[in-house]
Amino acid sequence: MTKQSKIRAACLRPFADGWEQPTPEEVREVLRLAGLSGSEAARHVGITEGRTIRRWTGGDSAIPYACWALLCHAAGLGLIWFAEQDKEA
């Protein structure tokens, strides 16, 4: 099983290329892969309240693309904000 197997491919693409909002389970998986607690994740993406992370992992609010992209990078899932052809250049 690969790191990405629990995260849909549509969640790992650039925003303009049809990015889909991750589920709370996918957000939790990215945090697990990154080895970040809620408060560590909050600091990593530049927010001051850990309860925002709980809202994302609980499905109470949507995670912004920029925060998701930073967490995916921390989890080793790459630079999802670049299209494939841009990654190869």
C-alpha positions in Angstrom: 0.0 0.0 0.0 1.5 3.3 -1.0 1.3 6.6 1.0 -1.2 7.9 -1.5 -3.5 4.9 -1.5 -5.7 6.3 1.3 -6.0 9.7 -0.4 -7.9 10.2 -3.6 -5.8 11.4 -6.6 -8.3 14.2 -7.1 -7.2 15.7 -3.8 -3.5 15.7 -4.9 -3.8 17.9 -8.0 -3.4 21.6 -8.6 -6.4 23.7 -7.5 -7.1 24.9 -11.1 -6.9 21.3 -12.4 -10.1 20.1 -10.7 -8.9 19.7 -7.1 -11.4 18.1 -4.8 -11.8 18.8 -1.2 -10.4 16.1 1.0 -12.5 14.2 3.4 -11.9 14.4 7.1 -10.3 11.0 6.9 -7.9 12.1 4.2 -7.0 15.2 6.3 -6.3 12.9 9.3 -4.2 10.6 7.0 -2.1 13.4 5.8 -1.4 14.6 9.4 -0.5 11.0 10.3 1.9 10.7 7.3 3.4 14.1 8.2 3.8 13.0 11.8 2.1 16.2 13.0 -0.1 16.8 15.9 -3.0 19.2 15.6 -1.0 22.1 17.2 2.1 21.3 15.1 0.0 21.3 12.0 -1.5 24.6 12.9 1.9 26.1 13.4 3.1 24.5 10.1 0.4 26.2 8.1 0.5 29.5 10.0 -2.7 29.5 12.0 -2.9 30.2 15.7 -5.8 27.9 16.8 -5.5 24.2 16.9 -9.3 24.0 17.0 -9.2 24.8 13.3 -7.4 21.6 12.7 -10.0 19.8 14.7 -12.7 21.3 12.5 -11.0 20.0 9.4 -10.5 16.5 10.8 -14.0 16.5 12.2 -15.7 17.6 9.0 -17.0 20.8 10.5 -15.2 23.0 8.0 -13.4 22.7 4.8 -9.6 22.9 4.6 -8.3 25.7 2.4 -6.3 24.5 -0.6 -3.1 26.3 0.5 -3.1 24.6 3.9 -3.9 21.2 2.4 -1.0 21.7 -0.1 1.5 22.5 2.7 0.4 19.5 4.7 0.7 17.2 1.7 4.2 18.5 1.1 5.1 17.8 4.8 3.6 14.3 4.4 5.9 13.6 1.5 3.2 13.7 -1.2 5.0 16.2 -3.3 4.3 19.7 -4.6 0.6 19.2 -5.5 0.2 22.8 -6.6 2.3 22.1 -9.7 0.9 20.4 -12.8 2.8 17.2 -13.8 4.5 18.9 -16.7 5.7 21.7 -14.4 7.2 19.1 -11.9 9.3 17.6 -14.7 10.7 20.9 -16.0 
